Amino acid sequence: MTPETVLDIGTQAMEVTALLSAPLLLSALVVGLLIGMLQAATQINEMTLTFVPKLIVVGLVILFAGPALLNTLMGFTTGLIGRIPELIG
């Protein structure tokens, strides 16, 4: 296995990680921003007010985007497993 191969696999792994985490992080970011603006406008400074909506939205994103995220992860894993003979020899 050459250093270029290791870097290629590492790059692909980072891309898959970014693809899997982006929907969850972006949805939590948007909800946090909206709740933060609401808190700033109403001057309600309750910490649990941001946590519960983020938790609900992230759960819904996992529910609806979960199959697509799982297919992405499975595609990467099966491709990596399929390349084992090429990587060894």
Secondary structure as GFF3:
##gff-version 3
##sequence-region A 1 89
A	DSSP	alpha_helix	3	42	.	.	.	ID=ss1
A	DSSP	alpha_helix	48	82	.	.	.	ID=ss2
A	DSSP	alpha_helix	84	88	.	.	.	ID=ss3
###
